Amino acid sequence: MLFALVALDKPGHLQVRLDTRPDHVAYLNDLTHKGILKFAGPFLDADGKPNGSLVSIEADNLDAARAILAEDPYAKAGLFASTDVRPWNWVFGKPDNA
């Protein structure tokens, strides 16, 4: 089952994001290699700076999806002010190999 993970950064925590980014990218690359990550990218503020994340993953259930989010280095670093994990159906624009 697919899940959308939506996380918004704490205000004033851009440096935490930047400092943690290499570990976050490595984590997402590992999820990609395992076939779990479908797509991901940051939300941007009015100045074009990242201030949150949208991540789509495949997991067995909601608890498993939440566990994957909890292991993200951004989450472990305390970057997020809020997170939301929801089941999601990829209807339009889905690549054949996704």
C-alpha positions in Angstrom: 0.0 0.0 0.0 1.2 3.5 -0.8 1.5 6.3 1.8 2.1 10.0 1.6 4.3 11.4 4.3 3.9 15.2 4.7 6.2 16.9 7.1 6.6 20.6 7.9 9.8 22.0 9.3 10.0 23.9 12.6 10.4 27.6 11.9 14.0 28.7 12.0 15.4 25.2 11.5 16.8 25.5 8.0 20.3 24.9 9.3 19.2 21.7 10.9 17.9 20.6 7.5 21.1 21.5 5.8 23.3 19.8 8.4 21.2 16.6 8.3 20.7 16.5 4.5 23.5 14.1 3.7 22.2 11.5 6.1 18.6 12.1 4.9 19.6 11.6 1.3 21.5 8.4 2.2 18.4 7.1 4.0 16.2 7.9 1.0 18.7 6.3 -1.4 18.5 3.1 0.8 14.7 3.2 0.7 14.9 3.6 -3.1 17.3 0.6 -3.4 14.8 -1.5 -1.3 11.9 -0.5 -3.6 10.1 1.3 -0.7 10.5 5.0 -1.8 8.4 6.0 -4.8 9.2 9.8 -4.9 10.2 12.5 -2.5 11.1 16.2 -2.4 11.0 19.3 -0.3 8.3 22.0 0.0 9.7 25.5 -0.6 9.0 28.8 1.1 8.4 32.1 -0.7 12.2 32.5 -1.1 12.6 29.1 -2.6 14.2 27.6 0.6 13.1 24.1 1.8 10.7 24.1 4.7 9.1 20.7 4.6 9.0 17.3 2.9 6.6 15.2 0.7 7.6 11.6 0.6 5.7 8.7 -1.0 6.5 5.2 0.2 5.2 1.6 0.0 4.5 0.0 3.3 2.4 -2.9 4.7 0.3 -0.7 6.9 0.1 2.7 8.6 2.2 1.7 11.5 5.0 0.5 9.2 4.8 3.8 7.3 5.0 5.8 10.5 8.0 3.7 11.5 9.8 4.5 8.3 9.2 8.2 8.8 10.4 8.0 12.4 13.8 6.5 11.2 14.4 9.4 8.8 17.4 11.4 10.0 15.3 14.6 9.6 12.8 13.3 12.1 15.5 12.0 14.4 17.2 15.5 14.4 13.9 17.1 15.5 13.4 19.1 12.3 9.7 18.6 11.9 7.0 20.7 13.5 4.3 18.4 12.3 4.0 15.2 10.3 1.0 13.5 8.7 1.1 10.0 7.2 -1.9 9.0 5.0 -2.7 6.1 2.7 -2.5 7.3 -0.8 -3.6 6.1 -4.3 -1.3 7.0 -7.2 -3.8 7.5 -10.0 -2.3 9.9 -12.6 1.3 10.2 -13.9 2.4 7.0 -12.3 5.5 5.5 -14.1 5.1 2.0 -15.4 7.9 0.8 -13.1 6.6 2.4 -9.9 
